[in-house]
């Protein structure tokens, strides 16, 4: 730091201002900051530094520095986030966490902490209200709760609980039967308000039918307001979640603030059977009762045909709605009903094409109605949808840019929606396909220049309409994305092949991007777009590329372009 006379510039600012500055410095540098000078050391021990400690993904933080940091803030830390700190050993985490007696909210996703060590940590925290953990086996976790009375007593103050399971997808029936014969965590957490189950997505989506109802008392669920699961095929995970859901629905007048029904139409056995009409009626009643309080709703993969009564009702508090891969005979009607949720912040319509392959003119008009009514929309997902029309009177980009979408921060689109190509050609001499007898079909690199220019202009118009995007996904409909919970069943879109170098270069206009995914762009022939994006998007931290061009990604020039991404953390 440059000095003025005998003083440093920091000598001219107050301790409060210096504290505010140091709060933005990653905690892995805390030890280094304490060695700068005595004043820095004093400020670094302020309670505001330690109160909310976020060490998530803090790559480079060593075990010794973790122990030193937690040891210094042992009586000050209230929120401790160690999510995805997978390099710390169980012994290191145990010894460090045992020092932090005042922690109220503890996050340990993807940490190597054994069940036995976890029990010791929880037993040492008398003020714990929030616990989020990862376990290798739900059965092992359940057994520890049922056998350890001290652990049971320590859970009585838990209000928010999240569990991430990494079980083998081939979980057997005997293991499920063992889990079902044990008491659940609800038995020892009478004040539970939030319950969330997270499971690593499996590539095998065959469902295990060996699901048996566990022992859950309805009265233990009286305070439950938030219930969530991500799509999973793990038998014991579904056992826990859907059994709790069934019991929750049995309560008259039950109101939720957050609810996930993901995969409910996938033949999920509840009470040993598929979803019964009696249970389904309770579900409808619960949804109706929750209309005024519901803030988050996940219905991905659910058949919406019989849920008209719920969607017809106003939901003034709803902010987050996931309708990805939902089944609906009238997508147009569904979108009109969504437009009534005027306070939506996030809307996921990925693959929500119902029984149709393409979205029609009415669907695009209904989408426009959603954009017009939902003025607080910040996140929109329109991927895995064919948005180009047989008779293209209105392009998707025209619909998006017609309304005020400057508030959007994340956007996911099918690449064919950017190829403003007009009516789709299906004849054998289509200009985007070059068929040669006896050879594989190839992409014609000399597609219509007017189409290419139109597609390039579409990207420019879209960027002008939402210039503050931080997250952008451009995905070819039908392109398989690794670890996708809902793998696409659509064929690869030939119209998406029109999106090439010129169009992707325009992505560099979004200078605020932090996350970018481009999947399925065979029309790319060079790496110029990558260099342009790297030079303009200096804040880009996550870059995912798949199926780009025909071998372009493997050229040395591709790897050379990575030098233009100074902030890149994940590739």
N, C-alpha and C positions, 0 to 999 in steps of 0.2 A: 504494500500500500504506500502510495506516494506521501511523503511527509511535508508539512508546512512548518518551517522552523524546526523546533525540537519535538513537534507533536505530529501524531498520525491523524488522518481525516476522521477515524473512528472516535478520537478524543473530543470531537465537536458534536457528537450525537449522544442523546440520552440513553440510559440503559434500556428503557422501554423500546426505543427504536432499534437498538442493537439486538434485543431479544426477538423482535418481530422479524428481523433479517435472518437471524440464526435458525428460526423455526422452519425456514424453507430449505435449509441445508440437510441433505440425506443423513439419517442417523448413523450410517456406517462411518461417517467422518467425525463423529462426536468426540472420540478420543483425541483426534488430531486438533480439534478446536480448543480443547481444554489445555493444550500445550502451547498455544499462541502467546498468551500472557495471563497475568493474574486476573485481569478484568474479564477476559473471555471465559476463564475457568469459573469465575463466580456466576456469570450470566448463564453458562451452560448447565449449571446446577439448579436453575430456576424451575419451579413446579410446572410452568407452562411448557417447558421443553419435554418433560416426562409424562404429563397427564394423558396425552393422546399419543401413544407411541406406535408408529406405523413402520414396521420392518418388512412389509410384504415385498417379495422379489428383491430383497436388498442384497443382490449378488456382490460378493467381495467382503461381506461382513464375516470375520473369523469368529471361532468359538471363544477365544480369549477376549475379544472386543465385546462380544455379546454379554459375557459374564460381567465384564467391567461396567458396561452401560447399565444392565439390569441391577447390578449391585448398588450403583450410585442412586438409582431412582426407585429403589425397592419400596419405599413408603409413599411414593408420589404417583406411581403409574396406576391409572384407572382403566384405560383401554389399551390392550396389548394385541397387536396384529402381527402374527408370525406366519401368515398364509404363504405357502409355497417356498418356505425356507427349508428345502428338502435336504440340504447338505449337513445340517446339524444332527449329531447323534442323539439317541434317546437319553443317554446319560447326561449329555451336556444340557439338553432342554430341561430335564428333570431337576438338576442341581441349580440351574438358573431360575426356573419358575418357582421353586420352593422359597426363594428369597422375596418374591413379590406378593406380599400379604394383602395388599389393598386393591388388587385387580378386580374389577366388576364385569368387564367384558373381555373375553379371551377367544382369539381366533387362531386355530391350529390346523387349517386345511393343508393337506399334503405335507405333513410333518412326520418324521420318523419317531413317533412317540408310541411306545408299547401300551397295551391296555392297562397293564399293571402300573406303569409309570403315570399314565393319565389319571388313574384312580387316586394315586398319591397326591398329584397336583391339585385335583378338585377338592380333595379332603383338606388341603391346606388353605384353601381360599374360602373364607367364611362369608364374603360379600358378593360372591359370584352370581351374576344375573344372566349373562349371555355366554353360551359355550358352543363353539363350532369346531368340529373335529373330523379327522379322517381315520377310518379303521379298515383293516384288511379283511376282517370277518365280523359280520353283524352278530353271528352266533356267539363268538368269543366276547364281544362287548356286552351282549344281553346276559351271558352267563356271569360275567364279572359283577354286573348290577345286582343280579339275584342272589349272589353268594356273599357279597361284601356289604355288611350292614353299615359300616362307617361311610362307605361310598353312597349308600342310599340316603343317609341322613344329610350328607353334604349337598345333595341335589334338590333339597326342599325349596331353596331360594331361586332356582333356575326359572326364568321367564321366557327366554328365547333359546332354542336349541336347534342346531343344524348338524347333520351327520353325513359324511361323504363315505361311500362304500366302494371298495375295489375288489369285490368278490368275483370268483370264477363264474362265467355265465352258465356253466353246466351244473349249477347248484342242484343237489339231489333232494329227493323228497324227504328222506330221514332228517337232513339238516333243517329243512323247513318245519318239520314236525317238532323238532327240538326247540326251535325258536317259538313256535306257536304254543308250547306248553309252559313257557316262562312269562313272568310279568313284564310289562313294557316300562319304559322310562316314565310314562305318565303316572304310574302308580306312586312314584316318589317325587313328582313335580306337580303339586296341586295348583300352582300358579302359572302354569305354562300358557303363554299367549301365542307364541310362534313356534311352529314345527316345520322344519325343512329337510327333505331328503335329497341328497345329490349323489348321483352314480355316474361313473365314467361311462360314456356312450360305448355301446358294443357294436361291432360290425355285423354280428349275427342277430337278427331281429326275430328269430323264432321264440315264441313265448313259452315259458315253463308253466305247465298246468298244475303243478303240485303246490298249490297255494291254499293254506288252511288258516282259518280265522284265529288270530291270537286272543288272549284273554285281556280284554280292555273294558273297564267300567265306564259307562256313559258319564257318570257324575265327575269323573276325572278330567273331562273335556269341556267343562262349563266355561272356562276362561279362554278357550282357544279361539283366536281371531284370524290367524294367518296360517294357512296350510298349503304346502307347496312341495312338488316333486318334479324333477326333470324326467324326460322320457327315458325309460330304462327297461331292460329285459331281465334284470336280476330278480330271481324268484323271491328271495327273502326281503329285498327292498320293497317290492310290490306288496308283499304280505303285510309288512308293517304299515305302509302308507294307505292302501285302499281299505284295510280293515279299520284304521282310524277314521278314514273318510266316512265309511258306512255308519260307524257309531256316532260320528258328529251329526250326520243327517238325521239321526233318530231323535235329536233334541228339538222340541217345538220352539219356534221363534228364533232359531239360531241365526246369527248374523256374522258374516265374515268381512274382513277388510282385505284379505288377500287369499286367493283360492286357485289351485291348479288342478285341472281335470285332464291333463295331458294323457292321451292314450286310453281314455276310458271306454272308447268304442272298440278297442282291440280285443274284446273277449276276455276282459279281466274278471276272473272268478272272485266273487265276494260272497262270504258265507258258504263257500264251497260250490257256488253256482255262478252263472253269468249274471250281469246286472239285472235284477228282477224288476218287474213293473212297479212293485210297491216301493222299492228303493229308489227307482228312477223318479217316481212321483215326489218322494221326499227331497230328492235333488232339486227338482223344479221349484218346490216350495221354498227351499233354502236359498236358491238363487233370487227368487222374488223378494224374500225377506231381506236379502243383503243388498238390494238395488241402491239403497240410499247410503250405504256404508262402504261398498266394495270399491277399492282403489286399484287393485291389480287382479286380472283374470287371465289365466292361461287355459285355452281350450284347443290347443294344437292336436290335430288328428281326430277330433271329435265330430261325430255326425250331428249337424245342426238342424236336421229336418224337423225334429220333435221339440226344438227349443225356441220356437217362434214366440211363445207366450213370454219368455224371459226377455228376448231381444226387443220386443215391442215396448218395454217399459223404459222410462228415462233412468239414466244412471249418472247423476250429476257429479259424483265423487270419482268415477272411474278415470284413471290416468294411464294405466298400462294394460294393453289388450293384445293377446297373442292368438291369432286365428290361423296360424300356419298349417297348411295341409288339411284344413277342415273340409268336410264333405257337405256340400250344399247344392241342391238342384238349381237354385236361383241366387247366384253370386251377386247379381244386381240388387236384389231385395236385401241381402245381407249387408251390403255396403251402405244402402240407404238407412238401415237401422243403426249402423255404426256411426253415421254422421250425427246421430242424436246424442252421442257422447261428446259434448262440446269441450270438455276439459282434458281430452286425451293428450298425453305427452308422447307416448310410444305406441305405434301400431305395426304389428307384424302380419303381413299377408303373404308370406312366402308360400308358394305352391297352392294358394287358395283359389284354384280354378274350378273346383267342383267337378262336375261330370264333363266339362268341356276342356278341349286342349288349348284353345285360344280364348283370350278375353275379347268380348265383343264390344261394339260401339256403346251399348248401354252400360256396360261395366266401367268403361273409361269415364262416362258422364257421371256415374255414381261416385267414382273415385274423386272426381272434381268437386262433387258435393261435399265429400268428407273433408277435402282440403279447405273448402270455403267455410265450413262450420267449425272445424277443429283448429282454431287459430293458435293454440299453444303447442301444436305438434312439433316435436324436436327429433324424433327418430321414426323412420319409415322404411319398411322392408318390402320390396316388390320383386324379389328375386324368384327364380324358378317358375316364372310365368311367361307365356308367349303373349306379349303385348302388341305385336304387330297384327294388322287386320287383313282379312281377305279383300275387303274394300276399304282402303285406308283413308277415311274422311278426316279422322282426328288422330294425330300421333300422340303417343304417351308423353313425349317431351312437351308438346303443345299444351296438354292438360296440366302438367306440372308447373309450367312457366306462366300459365294464365292466372294463377292465384299467388298470393303472397306467401312464399315459402322461405323467406330470408332467415327464419328462425331455425331451420333444420340444421342439426349438428351431425346426424348420421343418416346415410342413405344407401340402400342396397337395391340394385337394379339388374334385370336381365340384359345381357349385352345387345339382344335384338331390339330392345326398346330404344337404343341409341342409334340404330341403323334405320334412319327415317327413310325407308326405301320405297314407299308406295306399295301398290298391290303386289302380293307375293307371286312369283312365277313358279309354276309347277310343271311346266313342260320340260321335255328333255333338253331343250336348248336354252335353259335359264342361264342368265349371264353370270351368276355366281357359282355355277358348277360346270366343270369341263369334263365331259364323259368321253373316254377313249375306249373303243372296243378292245376287250381282252386285258384291260389294265384297271387298277384300282381307281376309284373316284378321287379326283384331286381338286383342291381349291384353286379357282382361277385367280391368279395374282393381278389380272387386269380387269377387275370388275368395272362396271359402269362408272365413269368419272363423275357424272352428275350425282349418282348415289353416294359415292365416297365423300363428295363435297357436302352433300346434305347431312350425312352422318357426322361429319366434322363440325358443321354448324350447330347440330343438335347438342353436342357436348358443350360448345361455347355458350349457347343459350341457357343451358341448364346451370352452368357455372355462374352465370350472371344472376340467375334467379336465386341461387342458394350459395353465396360466396364464402360462407363461414363453416363449411363442412369440415369436421374433424375425422370422420370415418366414412369410407366409401368402398363399396363392394360392387364389382361388375362381373357377373357370372353367367356363363352360357347355360340356358335352360337344358336340363337333362345331363349336365356334367356332374359326375360323381365327385363330391367333396369329401375328403378324408374325415372320418369320425362324425359324419353328419347323422343326427338322430333320425332324420326322415330322408333316406336316399331317394333321389328323383327317379320317377318311372317314365319321364318324358324322353323322347328321342332327342339327340343333339340337334340344335336349331341351325339350319343352313344360313338363315338370314344373319345370324350372329357372326358369320364368317366375313361380313362386310366391315366389321370393326377391326381396323388394323392399326398400323403405325401412326398415321395422321390423326386418327381419332384419339388414340391413347396419349399422344403428345399433349393434347389439350387438357388432360387430367392435371398436368403441372400447374394449371391456373388456380387450382385449389391449394393455396400456399399454407393453409392452416392444418392440413392433413396430419393426423397422427397414426392412423391405421388405414391400410390400403390392401385390398384383395382383388386380383384379376385372375379369373379362372376360365379357361376355354376360349382362347382367341387365336385360332389357327391362321388368321389372316395376317399375323405379324411376321415380318421378314427381317427386320433389323432390331437393334437394341437402342436406337436413338431415343425412343420414348422413355426408357429407363433413366438415361442420363438427364433428360429434361426434367423428369419428376424429381430426381435426386437434387438437382441444382436449385429447384424452386421450392420444394417441400422440405425445408431444413429441419422441421420438427417431427418428421416421420419416424416413428419408433418401431412399427410393426409392418412388415411387407410380406404378403403371401402371394406367390405366383405359381400357377399350375396350368399345364397344357397350353403353353404360349408358343405359337408358331410351330414350325416343323423342324425341331432340333435347334432353334435359336437359343434356347435357354442353356444349351450345353457348350456354346461357343466361348472361347476365351474372352471375347469382347463383353459378353454378359457379365462375367465375374469382374471385369475391369470397371464396369459401371457402378459397382457397389461402393467404390471409393467416394462417390458423390453423396452418400447418405451418412452424414456425421453423427446423427442421433439414433441410428438404427440399432435396436436391441434384439429383435426377433425376425428371423428370415425363414 
